[in-house]
């Protein structure tokens, strides 16, 4: 049975990239943003972590992005959404007294009050993302065609997305409830917004990805239509195995290790590759979703061909359960 491929990632307005720590979600977010700008999109890449790491994907000597952000490539803008700065901006827009707002926010009393309010950081970060999505230029065209969000890691990433619903439940009326409803509408709009889980072809990340998707569907109600499987090994061992099996193990080669050693290395490589593809199939079947295989790469954008393979793969075809990658 022919499976229908999900639409292009470039059809979305907001893509929220999440995954277990160590799966390479920041690299995937950077890769997706660069792929989109290479396709002619105007892209903003929003980082939400307490420490910056996005710029290091693009620069050998990365400079801080900060809340104001800066252009990393033509048509690719990046920033780190600092909750305090975003709150100051929001209150400044609402009240119209930015200088006074900044002074109030710097007081110890106000900071202690904020610490007692659960979820305010998440809500104000999501509010900034909504603001970026709504922002238009003088011709009323969206300033950014695509917003890529490097979201918190799995677990906290979903709590992060559920905050607008929680706020509306607790606060039934007023500006806070109204603004939370706008943010929630963006999260639930499957035409505009997509959650993009990133995993590794390993047992624990695969199981956590399954739990992530189940909760995203049943609790958060955010669109998920594919899974990124990062660092997939390439199948090298099998084509060489028949040739090596025909050679005697005691054969000595002048410039290579003994044939027996080479056979052992390839056998280990083949087992690793087989396990990786089995785990990829496992997560796809568990979740009923196609996957995008990204090849292993330890390099940044400046290195050229290796990173270009990631940029091409991120927008490539998905693989459904039971299918083999091309």
Residue, then its C-alpha position, 0 to 999 in steps of 0.5 A: x500500500x502506497x503511503x502518502x508523503x507529508x507535505x514539505x516542511x517549507x509549507x509551515x510557518x512555525x516548526x518546533x524542534x524538540x528531542x531528548x538531550x544529546x540527539x542533535x536537535x539544535x543541529x537539526x534546527x540549524x540545518x532546517x533553517x539553513x535549508x529553508x533559506x537556501x530555498x529562498x525563504x526568509x527565516x528566523x531561528x529562535x533559541x530558547x535554552x539558557x545558554x547559546x549554541x546556535x551560532x556555533x553551528x554557523x561560525x568557527x568563532x561564534x559571537x553572542x546572538x542575544x535577544x536582539x539577534x543578528x543575521x547569520x546568513x543572507x535571509x537567516x536571522x537568529x536570536x535567543x529568546x530571553x524571558x526577561x527581555x521578552x517580558x520587558x518588550x511585551x509590557x513596554x508595548x502594552x503600557x507604552x512606558x518602556x523606560x519605567x517598565x525596565x526599571x520595575x523589572x530590575x527590582x528585586x521585589x518584582x523578580x521575586x514575584x515572578x519566581x512565584x508564578x509558574x509557567x511565566x517564562x514558557x508563556x512569554x517565550x511562546x508569546x515572542x514566537x507568536x509575535x515573530x509569526x505575526x510580524x509584517x513589513x511595510x507591504x503587509x507581508x510577513x517579515x519571516x516566511x518560517x520560524x524555526x524554534x530550538x525548543x527545550x528538550x523532550x519532557x520540558x518541551x511539551x510542558x512548554x507547549x501546554x502552558x497557554x492552555x493552563x493559563x486560560x484554565x486559570x485565568x478566564x478573562x483579561x489581556x493575559x487570557x486573551x494573549x494566551x488564547x492567541x498563542x494556543x491557537x498558533x500551537x494547535x493550527x496544523x496548517x501553520x505549526x508543526x512539532x518536529x521530534x528528533x531522535x537517534x537510532x538507539x533504544x532509549x531515545x526511540x522509546x522517549x520519542x514514542x512517549x513524546x509523540x503520544x503526549x503531543x497528540x493526546x494532551x497538547x494537540x500539536x501537529x506531528x507528521x514525521x520523525x527525524x532520525x539523526x546520525x544514521x550510519x551508512x551501509x558500508x559493510x555488506x558490499x565488501x563482505x562477499x569479497x572478503x569472505x573469498x579471501x583466506x584469513x592468513x593472507x598478508x597485505x603489504x599496506x593493510x591490516x590482516x584480512x581476519x582483522x578487517x573482517x572483524x571490523x566490518x562484522x562489527x560495523x554491519x551489526x551496528x548498522x543493522x541495529x540502527x536501521x531496526x531501531x529506526x523502523x521500530x520508532x516509525x512503527x510505534x508512532x505510525x509516522x514516516x522518518x527522515x534519515x539524517x547521515x552522521x556528521x560531526x562538522x559545522x556549516x563552514x565545512x562544506x560537503x558534509x554539512x550540505x548532506x544534512x541540509x539536503x536530507x532535511x527536506x528529502x523524502x520520508x521513509x515509511x515503516x517497512x520501506x528501505x532508504x534509497 
